[in-house]
């Protein structure tokens, strides 16, 4: 098929022949080129992504994939995962048969790049189903893979597989609603099921079909029930199972969804916030026309296909806004662009529908453009791109990268000016159809720019995490030769540090949490504590296995074990007998800063009494403030003053029952850039036993 628009459409749109005809190249060849180019570019970008960092999700998906490959069951640290979204782990499981985490990681990224690039196909088919010309349909497909949301190719997540499946399910829904054959209805149900097995958020896709059925039958419920009887009968089966088993048992890992609270005020706030940010993500300039095209199709569809597409879009918007606003109002207050991923590629087809309808409601388009301009001037993006607010939005990551490069004020100014220009173009299109080509080109350009910004930010972060959280050999525990190693997660250790070790090292069997260390995920929190004689005890049993112990905020010495390796903020110990704690410092960070408060504990080599001296080397860097450190122990209460640029050696007499404990604290802490409250710097305390 040649890439051209019907002559009557060309005359109506006044589009140049360059968009309508590309020298008689077959459309399928151009579409294949779009998919292939996207795959190669996204794979190259992903290969520069140094290490997983979206935790705990990447650890969960990677671990389940490995478990399926090695044991045939979805397990996490030996326990059933109860994880309903299993399609991504199943698809990636063969990669773990090579028993090489790095190879499995890169192959998963390649699979993601291919999957997300294939999203161009359902968007192209959907556009053609609406009667749009091949040129516009190809541009829609290209924009679907130019989206900054393809940023997620680099991550071990379900989103890359869900993206083409969700778009395929929407296309299948339009086909089934416009021509309800047995084959088309089963195709929708199959794709909806696969999409749900990839990301549980799409479990509500049947509601999208319901909205489409009501739209295409113009609200006639009886006609909708009769015409799509097969779909309703098949969908009733899983619904009955959900009611019989209960949502908590079916949802498994996601069963906390049933405990979310509806807060109308907060939900309304997040609906407004998400709507504004979605306009930016959609490229801004296409949005006014797309809204008019959608509204006209919903009210006065020209065909069953257009009515079905309008109903499906309305249903998708409703379920996605319901999910994101409910989630954000229950402890996750940030823009969830990941959830809206399947909605953004629909903007260009709706803009094209607006064009083919002769650009109606010109004054309304202008009004929408002016309102968007006012919002962009009144509400800057900078507050949304700080801290963790941006972690689920590739677009906001790109905004942050721009602001970081040229300054927040300059970045905000550039975005505001761009929004003003795009608003003017959107309004002008209502009178000048030729500007539609400019709008399409700008949409592709802006998507590419946002993608470049998010990728630049991601590469910087991933390289930093790789250099900070892992040694040069990420598989240092595997390569030590030790097997069945237990990872000891100590208090204040960032969860991501333990997740990195667990992802890369297959010889780590389990995670134990020392003292008050917080769980790193929802898959168990086995505790380990020190007995009176220093033995490490978990579930009533003394540990005899090799240990990988986090020393991010603690320092320790063991008896009955030898240290065989160090990796970033972990030490690897091999037992030579029964491992026992000899000395433990809680609150001494990896960079030698003492926390605002902490303690030192000492156990004797024999007996139940400790005698000797404890030596503390304390200091402060220049340009800090004089700090008073309070030391408290049995028969000891002492204040030590440390001045900037000074050093001080403190010797404490140790005598008492095991374990002996010394507490330290300051009432006026300092704060590091990462937010840690600190007191003074210290070397590893030295204990000398004696009388």
C-alpha positions in Angstrom: 0.0 0.0 0.0 1.4 3.4 -0.9 1.7 6.0 1.9 -1.0 8.5 0.9 -4.1 10.2 2.2 -7.2 10.2 0.1 -7.4 13.2 -2.2 -10.4 14.6 -0.5 -8.7 14.5 2.8 -5.6 16.3 1.4 -7.8 19.0 0.0 -9.6 19.4 3.3 -6.4 19.5 5.5 -4.2 21.5 3.1 -1.3 19.3 4.1 1.8 19.2 1.9 2.3 16.1 -0.2 5.4 15.3 1.8 3.4 14.0 4.7 0.8 12.3 2.5 3.1 10.5 0.1 6.7 9.2 0.6 7.7 8.1 -2.9 5.3 5.1 -2.9 7.2 3.2 -0.1 5.0 0.5 1.3 3.5 1.5 4.7 4.4 -1.7 6.4 8.0 -1.1 5.4 8.0 2.4 6.9 6.3 1.1 10.0 8.8 -1.7 10.3 11.6 0.9 10.0 10.0 2.9 12.8 9.9 -0.1 15.1 13.5 -1.2 14.1 15.0 2.3 14.6 13.2 2.7 17.9 14.5 -0.8 19.1 18.1 0.0 18.2 18.1 3.4 19.8 16.4 2.3 22.9 18.6 -0.7 23.3 21.7 1.4 23.0 20.4 3.7 25.6 19.5 0.8 27.9 23.0 -0.7 27.6 24.4 2.5 29.1 22.2 2.1 32.2 24.7 0.7 34.7 22.6 -1.1 37.3 19.0 -1.5 38.5 17.9 1.3 40.8 14.0 1.2 40.8 13.6 -0.8 44.0 12.0 -2.9 45.3 10.2 -3.5 41.9 13.3 -4.4 39.9 14.5 -6.8 42.6 11.0 -8.4 42.8 10.7 -9.0 39.1 14.3 -10.1 38.7 14.1 -12.5 41.6 10.8 -14.1 40.5 12.2 -14.6 36.9 15.3 -16.3 38.3 13.1 -18.5 40.6 10.9 -19.5 37.7 14.0 -20.5 35.7 15.6 -22.4 38.5 12.7 -23.8 40.5 9.7 -23.5 38.3 7.8 -21.5 41.0 7.5 -17.8 41.8 9.6 -17.6 45.0 11.3 -14.7 46.7 14.0 -15.8 49.2 12.5 -19.3 49.3 8.9 -18.2 50.1 5.9 -18.0 47.7 5.7 -14.6 46.2 1.8 -14.4 45.8 2.5 -12.0 43.0 -0.4 -11.8 40.4 1.5 -9.9 37.7 3.6 -12.8 36.4 3.8 -12.2 32.7 7.0 -10.2 32.8 8.8 -12.7 35.0 7.7 -15.5 32.8 8.9 -13.7 29.7 12.3 -13.0 31.2 12.7 -16.3 33.0 14.6 -18.0 30.1 17.3 -15.3 30.3 18.2 -16.5 33.9 18.9 -20.0 32.6 22.4 -18.8 31.7 23.0 -18.3 35.5 24.6 -14.9 34.7 22.8 -11.9 36.3 24.5 -9.4 33.9 23.5 -11.3 30.8 20.0 -11.8 32.1 19.8 -8.1 32.9 20.9 -7.0 29.4 18.6 -9.5 27.6 15.7 -8.3 29.7 16.5 -4.7 28.5 16.6 -5.9 24.9 13.2 -7.6 25.4 11.9 -4.3 26.8 13.3 -2.3 23.9 11.6 -4.6 21.4 8.3 -4.7 23.3 7.9 -0.9 23.7 9.0 -0.3 20.1 6.2 -2.6 18.9 3.7 -0.2 20.4 3.9 1.8 17.1 1.9 -1.1 15.5 -1.4 -0.9 17.5 -1.3 2.9 17.4 -0.9 2.8 13.6 -3.7 0.2 13.2 -6.0 2.1 15.5 -5.4 5.3 13.5 -6.2 3.5 10.3 -9.3 2.0 11.9 -10.5 5.5 12.5 -10.2 6.2 8.8 -7.1 8.4 9.1 -4.6 8.5 6.2 -1.5 6.4 6.2 0.8 9.4 6.7 -1.0 10.5 9.9 -1.2 7.0 11.2 2.6 6.6 10.7 3.2 9.8 12.5 1.0 8.6 15.4 3.0 5.4 15.5 6.3 7.3 15.5 5.1 9.5 18.3 4.1 6.5 20.4 7.8 5.3 20.4 9.3 8.8 20.6 7.5 9.2 24.0 9.7 9.8 27.0 7.9 6.9 28.7 10.2 4.6 26.7 12.6 5.6 29.4 11.4 2.5 31.2 13.1 0.2 28.7 16.2 0.3 30.9 14.4 -1.1 33.9 13.4 -4.6 35.0 9.7 -3.7 35.3 6.4 -4.8 33.8 5.7 -1.4 32.1 7.6 -2.1 28.9 5.5 -5.3 28.2 2.3 -3.6 29.4 2.7 -0.7 27.1 2.1 -2.5 23.7 -0.3 -4.9 25.2 -2.5 -2.2 26.7 -2.5 -0.3 23.3 -3.3 -3.6 21.6 -6.2 -4.2 23.9 -7.6 -0.8 23.2 -7.3 -1.4 19.4 -9.0 -4.8 19.9 -11.8 -3.2 21.9 -12.5 -0.7 19.1 -12.6 -3.6 16.6 -14.9 -5.6 18.8 -17.2 -2.7 19.5 -17.5 -1.6 15.9 -17.8 -5.1 14.5 -18.7 -7.5 17.3 -17.7 -10.9 15.9 -16.8 -13.8 18.0 -13.2 -13.5 16.9 -12.9 -9.8 17.7 -14.4 -10.1 21.2 -12.2 -13.0 22.1 -9.2 -11.1 20.9 -10.0 -8.2 23.2 -10.6 -10.5 26.2 -7.3 -12.3 25.5 -5.3 -9.1 25.2 -7.0 -7.6 28.3 -6.1 -10.7 30.3 -2.5 -10.6 29.2 -2.3 -6.9 30.0 -3.7 -7.5 33.5 -1.2 -10.3 34.0 1.5 -7.8 33.2 0.3 -4.9 35.3 -2.6 -5.3 37.8 -3.7 -1.7 37.2 -5.2 -2.9 33.9 -7.6 -5.3 35.7 -10.2 -2.6 35.1 -10.0 -2.8 31.3 -13.4 -4.5 31.1 -14.9 -1.3 32.4 -13.3 0.4 29.4 -15.1 -2.0 27.2 -18.4 -1.3 29.1 -17.9 2.5 28.5 -17.2 1.8 24.8 -20.3 -0.4 24.5 -22.5 2.3 26.0 -21.0 4.9 23.7 -21.3 2.9 20.5 -24.9 1.9 21.3 -25.8 5.5 22.3 -26.6 4.6 25.9 -29.0 1.7 24.9 -28.2 -0.8 27.7 -30.3 -3.6 26.2 -28.6 -3.3 22.9 -25.2 -3.3 24.5 -26.0 -6.4 26.6 -27.4 -8.3 23.6 -24.8 -7.3 21.0 -21.8 -8.2 23.2 -23.2 -11.1 25.0 -20.2 -13.3 24.5 -17.9 -10.7 26.1 -20.1 -10.4 29.2 -20.4 -14.1 29.7 -16.6 -14.6 29.5 -15.9 -11.7 31.8 -18.4 -12.9 34.4 -16.2 -15.9 35.2 -13.2 -14.1 36.6 -15.6 -11.7 38.4 -17.3 -14.6 40.1 -13.9 -16.0 41.1 -12.9 -12.6 42.5 -16.1 -12.5 44.6 -15.8 -16.1 45.8 -12.1 -15.9 46.8 -12.1 -12.3 48.0 -10.0 -9.4 46.6 -7.2 -9.9 49.2 -6.5 -13.5 48.2 -6.6 -12.7 44.5 -4.4 -9.6 44.7 -1.7 -11.1 46.8 1.2 -8.7 47.0 -1.2 -5.8 46.1 -3.9 -6.7 48.7 -3.3 -3.3 50.4 -5.3 -1.8 47.6 -8.5 -2.8 49.5 -7.4 -0.7 52.5 -7.0 2.5 50.6 -9.2 5.4 51.8 -11.3 7.7 49.6 -10.4 11.3 50.4 -12.5 13.5 48.1 -10.6 16.7 48.6 -7.2 15.0 48.0 -8.5 13.1 45.0 -9.8 16.3 43.4 -6.4 17.9 44.0 -4.6 15.1 42.3 -7.0 14.9 39.4 -6.3 18.6 38.7 -2.6 18.1 39.1 -2.4 15.0 36.9 -4.5 16.7 34.3 -2.1 19.7 34.1 1.0 17.6 34.0 -0.5 15.3 31.3 -0.9 18.3 29.0 2.8 18.8 29.2 3.6 15.1 28.7 1.3 15.0 25.6 3.2 17.8 23.9 0.8 20.6 24.7 0.1 21.8 21.2 -2.1 18.9 20.2 -4.2 18.9 23.3 -6.8 21.6 22.5 -7.7 20.1 19.1 -7.6 16.6 20.5 -10.1 17.5 23.2 -12.5 19.0 20.6 -12.1 15.9 18.4 -12.8 13.6 21.4 -15.9 15.7 22.5 -17.4 15.7 19.0 -16.9 12.0 18.5 -18.4 11.2 21.9 -21.4 13.4 21.2 -21.9 12.9 17.5 -19.8 10.0 16.2 -19.5 9.7 12.4 -19.1 5.9 12.5 -19.2 3.0 15.0 -15.4 3.0 15.0 -15.3 6.7 16.1 -18.0 6.2 18.7 -16.2 3.1 20.1 -12.9 4.9 20.3 -14.5 7.8 22.1 -16.2 5.5 24.6 -13.0 3.4 25.1 -10.9 6.6 25.6 -13.5 8.0 28.1 -13.4 4.7 30.1 -9.6 4.6 30.1 -9.4 8.2 31.3 -11.8 7.4 34.2 -10.1 4.3 35.4 -6.6 5.8 35.2 -7.5 9.0 37.0 -9.4 7.0 39.6 -6.3 4.8 40.2 -3.7 7.5 40.3 -5.6 10.0 42.4 -6.6 7.3 44.9 -3.0 6.0 45.1 -1.5 9.6 45.4 -4.0 10.5 48.1 -3.0 7.5 50.2 0.7 8.1 50.9 2.3 8.3 47.4 2.0 12.1 46.7 3.6 12.3 43.2 2.7 12.4 39.6 2.2 8.8 38.4 3.1 9.2 34.7 3.7 5.4 34.5 0.0 4.8 35.0 -0.9 7.1 32.1 1.5 5.6 29.7 -1.2 4.0 27.5 -3.2 7.2 27.3 -0.7 9.6 25.8 -0.4 7.9 22.3 -4.2 8.5 21.9 -3.8 12.2 21.8 -2.5 12.4 18.2 -5.3 10.2 16.7 -7.8 12.5 18.4 -6.1 15.5 17.1 -6.3 14.0 13.6 -10.0 13.3 14.1 -10.3 17.0 14.9 -8.6 17.9 11.6 -10.7 15.5 9.5 -13.8 17.1 11.0 -12.8 20.4 9.5 -11.4 21.9 12.8 -14.8 22.7 14.4 -15.4 24.9 17.5 -12.6 27.4 16.7 -13.5 29.8 19.5 -13.5 26.9 22.1 -10.1 25.8 20.8 -8.8 29.3 21.4 -10.4 29.4 24.8 -8.7 26.1 25.8 -5.4 27.4 24.5 -5.7 30.6 26.6 -6.6 28.6 29.7 -3.6 26.3 29.2 -1.4 29.4 28.8 -2.7 30.9 32.0 -2.1 27.7 33.9 1.5 27.4 32.6 2.2 31.0 33.7 0.5 30.6 37.1 1.8 27.1 38.0 5.5 26.5 37.4 6.8 22.9 37.1 9.8 23.3 39.4 7.9 22.2 42.6 6.9 19.0 40.9 10.4 18.0 39.8 12.1 18.2 43.1 13.0 15.4 45.5 11.1 12.2 44.9 8.1 13.9 43.2 9.6 13.1 39.8 10.6 9.4 40.2 7.6 8.0 38.2 7.6 10.7 35.5 10.2 10.6 32.7 8.9 14.0 31.6 9.6 15.6 35.0 13.0 14.0 35.1 13.7 15.8 31.8 12.5 19.0 33.3 14.8 18.5 36.3 17.7 17.9 34.0 17.0 21.1 32.1 16.7 23.1 35.4 19.9 21.5 36.7 21.8 22.4 33.6 20.8 26.1 33.2 19.2 27.0 36.6 15.7 26.6 38.0 14.7 30.2 37.0 16.0 29.9 33.5 14.5 26.5 33.0 11.1 27.6 34.2 11.3 30.6 31.9 12.1 28.4 28.9 9.2 26.1 29.7 6.8 29.0 30.1 7.8 30.6 26.8 7.5 27.2 25.0 4.0 26.7 26.5 3.0 30.2 25.3 4.3 29.5 21.8 2.6 26.1 21.6 -0.7 27.6 22.9 -0.5 30.2 20.1 0.1 27.6 17.5 -2.8 25.4 18.9 -5.1 28.3 18.6 -3.9 29.3 15.1 -4.5 25.8 13.8 -8.2 26.5 14.0 -7.8 29.0 11.2 -4.6 27.7 9.4 -4.7 24.0 8.8 -1.1 24.1 7.4 0.1 24.7 10.9 -1.0 21.2 11.8 2.2 19.9 10.1 4.3 22.2 12.3 2.4 21.0 15.4 3.1 17.4 14.5 6.8 18.1 14.0 7.0 20.0 17.2 5.3 17.1 19.1 7.9 14.7 17.8 10.7 17.2 18.6 9.4 17.8 22.2 9.0 14.1 22.8 12.6 13.5 21.7 13.9 16.4 23.8 12.0 15.1 26.9 13.4 11.6 26.3 16.9 13.0 26.0 16.6 14.9 29.2 15.2 11.9 31.2 17.9 9.6 29.7 20.7 12.0 30.6 19.4 12.2 34.2 19.1 8.5 34.4 22.6 7.8 33.1 24.0 10.1 35.7 22.0 8.6 38.5 22.7 5.0 37.5 26.4 5.6 37.2 26.4 7.2 40.6 24.5 4.4 42.2 26.8 1.8 40.5 29.9 3.5 41.8 28.5 4.2 45.3 26.5 1.1 46.1 28.6 -1.6 44.5 32.3 -2.5 44.2 33.9 -2.7 40.8 32.9 -6.4 40.7 29.2 -6.4 41.3 29.2 -10.2 41.8 32.0 -10.0 44.5 30.1 -12.3 46.8 29.5 -14.9 44.2 33.1 -14.7 43.1 34.3 -15.2 46.7 33.4 -18.9 46.4 31.2 -18.8 49.4 27.7 -20.4 49.1 24.4 -20.0 51.0 25.5 -16.6 52.3 23.1 -14.6 54.6 22.8 -10.9 54.2 22.6 -9.0 57.5 20.7 -5.7 56.9 21.6 -3.4 59.8 19.8 -0.2 61.0 19.8 2.9 58.8 21.1 1.0 55.8 19.3 2.3 52.7 17.1 -0.5 51.3 18.5 0.0 47.8 22.0 -1.1 49.0 20.7 -4.5 50.1 18.6 -4.8 46.9 21.7 -4.2 44.8 23.6 -7.0 46.5 20.6 -9.4 46.3 20.1 -8.7 42.6 23.7 -9.3 41.5 24.7 -12.1 43.8 23.0 -15.5 43.5 24.8 -16.9 46.5 22.8 -14.8 48.9 20.1 -17.1 50.2 18.2 -14.8 52.6 18.1 -11.5 54.4 18.1 -11.1 58.2 17.4 -7.8 59.9 19.6 -6.8 62.8 18.1 -5.0 65.8 15.7 -2.3 64.6 16.5 -2.5 60.9 13.4 -1.9 58.8 12.2 -4.5 56.2 13.3 -3.9 52.6 10.1 -5.3 51.1 6.9 -7.1 51.8 8.4 -10.6 51.5 9.5 -11.4 55.1 11.4 -9.7 57.9 13.3 -12.4 59.7 15.1 -10.9 62.7 18.6 -11.6 64.0 19.9 -10.5 67.4 23.0 -10.9 69.5 22.8 -13.2 72.5 24.5 -12.4 75.8 27.7 -14.2 74.7 27.7 -12.5 71.3 26.2 -15.3 69.2 24.0 -14.2 66.3 20.6 -15.9 66.8 17.7 -16.0 64.3 14.4 -17.8 65.0 16.1 -19.4 68.1 19.0 -20.9 66.1 22.6 -19.8 66.1 24.0 -18.7 62.8 26.9 -20.7 61.3 26.6 -19.6 57.7 28.8 -17.1 55.9 27.6 -13.5 56.5 27.5 -10.4 54.3 27.0 -7.6 56.9 26.1 -4.0 56.0 28.3 -1.5 57.7 26.7 1.6 56.2 25.9 3.0 59.7 27.5 0.4 62.0 30.9 -1.1 62.6 31.6 -4.5 64.1 34.2 -7.1 65.0 33.5 -10.8 65.0 35.1 -13.8 66.8 34.8 -17.2 65.3 34.9 -15.8 61.7 37.3 -14.2 59.4 36.7 -11.3 57.0 37.4 -12.4 53.5 36.2 -9.5 51.4 34.8 -6.0 51.4 32.4 -4.6 48.9 31.2 -1.0 49.1 29.5 -0.8 52.5 29.4 -4.6 53.1 31.9 -7.0 54.7 31.9 -10.7 53.9 32.7 -13.1 56.8 33.6 -16.8 56.6 32.9 -18.8 59.8 35.9 -20.5 61.4 33.7 -21.7 64.3 30.6 -20.1 65.8 30.5 -16.4 64.8 30.2 -14.1 67.8 30.1 -10.4 68.1 33.2 -8.9 69.9 32.4 -5.2 69.4 29.5 -3.4 67.8 29.2 0.3 67.1 25.7 1.5 66.1 25.7 4.9 64.6 29.2 5.1 63.0 28.6 5.8 59.3 30.7 4.5 56.4 32.3 8.0 56.0 33.4 8.1 59.7 30.7 10.4 60.9 29.0 9.5 64.2 25.2 9.8 64.2 23.5 12.2 66.5 23.1 9.3 68.9 24.3 5.8 69.0 26.0 3.2 71.1 29.1 0.9 71.5 28.6 -2.7 72.8 31.4 -5.1 73.9 31.3 -8.8 74.5 34.1 -10.8 76.3 36.0 -13.6 74.7 35.1 -15.8 77.8 32.8 -15.6 80.7 30.1 -13.0 81.3 32.1 -10.0 82.4 33.9 -7.4 80.4 37.1 -5.6 81.6 39.5 -3.4 79.8 39.7 0.0 78.1 37.9 1.5 75.2 39.7 4.1 73.1 37.8 6.6 71.0 39.5 8.9 68.4 37.2 11.9 67.8 37.6 14.9 65.5 35.9 17.6 63.5 36.7 19.0 60.1 37.5 22.8 59.8 34.6 25.2 59.2 32.2 23.2 61.4 30.9 24.1 64.9 32.1 23.1 68.4 30.2 20.0 69.4 29.6 18.5 72.9 29.3 14.8 72.9 27.6 13.2 75.9 29.0 9.7 76.9 27.0 7.5 79.2 27.9 4.0 80.5 27.6 2.1 83.8 29.3 4.4 86.4 30.2 6.9 83.7 28.6 10.2 82.6 30.9 12.5 80.7 30.8 15.4 78.3 33.5 15.7 75.6 34.0 18.9 73.6 35.4 18.7 70.1 36.4 21.9 68.3 36.6 22.4 64.5 39.9 21.2 63.1 40.7 19.5 66.4 41.2 15.9 67.4 40.8 14.3 70.8 41.5 10.8 72.2 39.0 9.6 74.9 39.9 6.6 77.0 37.0 4.9 78.8 37.4 2.3 81.5 35.2 -0.8 80.8 34.0 -3.1 83.5 30.7 -4.8 83.9 28.4 -7.6 82.8 28.3 -8.6 79.2 27.3 -7.0 76.9 28.8 -3.7 78.2 27.2 -0.7 76.6 28.3 2.9 76.1 25.8 5.5 74.7 26.8 8.7 72.9 24.7 11.6 71.8 24.7 15.4 71.2 21.9 17.9 71.7 23.0 20.1 68.7 23.6 17.9 65.7 24.8 19.0 62.3 23.2 17.8 59.1 24.8 16.5 55.9 23.5 17.2 52.4 21.9 13.8 52.3 19.9 14.7 55.4 21.8 12.6 58.0 22.0 14.1 61.5 25.5 13.8 62.7 27.7 14.8 65.7 31.5 14.3 65.3 33.9 12.2 63.3 35.4 9.0 64.8 37.7 6.1 64.0 36.7 2.6 64.7 36.8 2.3 68.5 39.5 0.0 69.9 38.9 -2.2 72.9 41.9 -3.6 74.9 40.9 -6.3 77.4 42.7 -6.3 80.7 42.3 -5.9 84.4 
